Amino acid sequence: MRLVGLAGVSAFAASLVAPAGAGPTPDLITARLSASPASYSGRCPTEITFTGTITAPRPGKVTYRFVRSDGGAEDPAEIVFPRADTLVVGMTWKLGGPGADFRDYRGWLTLEILAPIRLQATPATFRLRCSKRTRTPPTPLLP
């Protein structure tokens, strides 16, 4: 396994499943996706790190993106597989900032394959319970 992006974290496995009529399964692309921590209680804001692996059965390019439960999506990224292999991908989501209620928030992130075929992973879920916001101390005034 070669690393691209973040180091691996194991927690929640997700399989990418080809849509109906997508053809035979020998060329199935698979993935594993996890959220770390999957459950957080404490001061906010905090970060949830998502790590996944994409396995391609042959050389080629795979275009993917991360889609969030809040409706947002990351820009598409591309990985080149010089041979059949498994590569690691990841992202970090900062949550619990001002103006939002994160006293008991449940969310998810999914890994969407855009090419060579369209697939979507089962979402990696997480729970966030913010007790208080972390405050940045004021900067002292110089005399």
C-alpha positions as CSV (number, residue, x, y, z in Angstrom):
1,M,0.0,0.0,0.0
2,R,1.3,3.4,-0.9
3,L,0.4,6.6,1.0
4,V,-1.1,9.7,-0.6
5,G,-2.2,12.4,1.9
6,L,-2.9,11.3,5.4
7,A,-1.7,8.2,7.3
8,G,-4.2,5.4,7.7
9,V,-6.7,5.2,10.6
10,S,-8.9,2.2,11.0
11,A,-12.5,2.5,12.3
12,F,-15.3,2.3,9.8
13,A,-15.2,0.3,6.5
14,A,-17.1,1.4,3.5
15,S,-17.4,-0.4,0.2
16,L,-17.9,1.3,-3.1
17,V,-20.6,-0.6,-5.0
18,A,-21.1,-0.2,-8.8
19,P,-24.6,1.0,-9.7
20,A,-27.0,-1.4,-11.5
21,G,-26.0,-2.0,-15.1
22,A,-22.4,-0.8,-14.5
23,G,-21.0,-4.0,-16.0
24,P,-19.1,-7.0,-14.6
25,T,-17.5,-6.8,-11.1
26,P,-13.8,-7.8,-11.9
27,D,-13.0,-4.1,-12.4
28,L,-14.7,-3.0,-9.1
29,I,-13.0,-0.2,-7.3
30,T,-13.2,-0.5,-3.6
31,A,-12.5,1.8,-0.7
32,R,-12.4,2.0,3.1
33,L,-13.3,5.2,5.0
34,S,-13.0,6.2,8.6
35,A,-13.7,9.2,10.9
36,S,-11.3,10.0,13.7
37,P,-12.5,10.6,16.3
38,A,-15.8,9.0,15.5
39,S,-17.2,10.5,18.7
40,Y,-16.0,13.7,20.3
41,S,-17.1,15.5,23.5
42,G,-15.3,18.6,24.7
43,R,-14.3,22.1,23.8
44,C,-14.8,23.4,20.3
45,P,-13.9,24.1,17.6
46,T,-12.3,20.7,16.9
47,E,-11.3,18.7,13.9
48,I,-12.5,15.4,12.6
49,T,-10.0,13.6,10.3
50,F,-11.2,11.3,7.6
51,T,-8.9,8.7,6.1
52,G,-9.7,6.4,3.3
53,T,-8.1,3.9,0.9
54,I,-9.0,3.5,-2.7
55,T,-8.1,0.3,-4.4
56,A,-7.9,0.1,-8.2
57,P,-7.7,-3.3,-10.0
58,R,-5.5,-2.0,-12.8
59,P,-3.3,1.0,-13.8
60,G,-5.1,4.3,-14.6
61,K,-6.5,7.5,-13.1
62,V,-9.2,7.7,-10.5
63,T,-11.0,11.0,-9.9
64,Y,-12.6,11.4,-6.5
65,R,-14.0,13.9,-4.0
66,F,-15.3,14.1,-0.5
67,V,-19.0,15.0,0.1
68,R,-20.1,16.3,3.5
69,S,-23.4,16.0,5.4
70,D,-23.7,19.8,5.5
71,G,-24.2,19.8,1.7
72,G,-20.6,20.8,1.0
73,A,-18.2,19.0,-1.3
74,E,-14.4,19.3,-1.8
75,D,-13.0,20.0,-5.2
76,P,-12.3,16.8,-7.2
77,A,-8.8,15.3,-6.9
78,E,-7.1,12.8,-9.1
79,I,-4.9,9.8,-8.2
80,V,-2.8,8.0,-10.7
81,F,-2.4,4.2,-10.2
82,P,0.8,3.1,-12.0
83,R,-0.4,-0.5,-11.3
84,A,-3.2,-2.3,-9.4
85,D,-2.7,-0.9,-5.9
86,T,-4.3,0.7,-2.8
87,L,-3.6,4.4,-2.0
88,V,-4.5,6.4,1.0
89,V,-6.5,9.7,0.8
90,G,-7.9,12.0,3.4
91,M,-9.2,15.3,4.6
92,T,-9.8,17.2,7.9
93,W,-13.1,18.9,8.7
94,K,-13.1,21.7,11.4
95,L,-16.4,21.9,13.2
96,G,-17.9,23.9,16.2
97,G,-17.0,27.4,15.2
98,P,-19.0,30.5,16.1
99,G,-22.6,30.9,15.1
100,A,-23.5,27.1,15.0
101,D,-25.0,24.9,17.6
102,F,-22.9,21.8,18.0
103,R,-24.1,20.6,21.4
104,D,-25.1,17.3,19.8
105,Y,-24.2,17.1,16.2
106,R,-24.2,14.0,14.0
107,G,-22.6,14.2,10.6
108,W,-21.0,12.1,7.9
109,L,-18.6,12.3,5.0
110,T,-18.6,10.1,2.0
111,L,-16.0,9.3,-0.7
112,E,-17.4,9.8,-4.2
113,I,-15.6,8.3,-7.2
114,L,-16.2,10.4,-10.3
115,A,-14.2,8.6,-12.9
116,P,-13.5,6.2,-14.5
117,I,-17.0,5.2,-13.3
118,R,-19.3,6.9,-10.8
119,L,-19.5,5.2,-7.3
120,Q,-20.3,6.4,-3.8
121,A,-19.0,5.0,-0.5
122,T,-21.2,4.3,2.5
123,P,-20.7,7.4,4.7
124,A,-18.3,7.5,7.6
125,T,-20.3,8.9,10.5
126,F,-19.3,10.9,13.5
127,R,-20.9,12.6,16.6
128,L,-19.8,15.9,18.0
129,R,-20.8,17.2,21.4
130,C,-19.3,20.6,22.2
131,S,-19.4,21.7,25.8
132,K,-17.7,25.2,25.4
133,R,-15.9,27.0,22.7
134,T,-12.2,27.4,23.0
135,R,-11.4,31.0,23.5
136,T,-8.3,32.7,22.2
137,P,-6.7,34.9,24.9
138,P,-6.6,38.6,23.9
139,T,-3.4,40.0,22.7
140,P,-1.8,42.3,25.3
141,L,-1.4,45.9,24.4
142,L,2.2,47.0,24.3
143,P,3.0,50.2,26.3
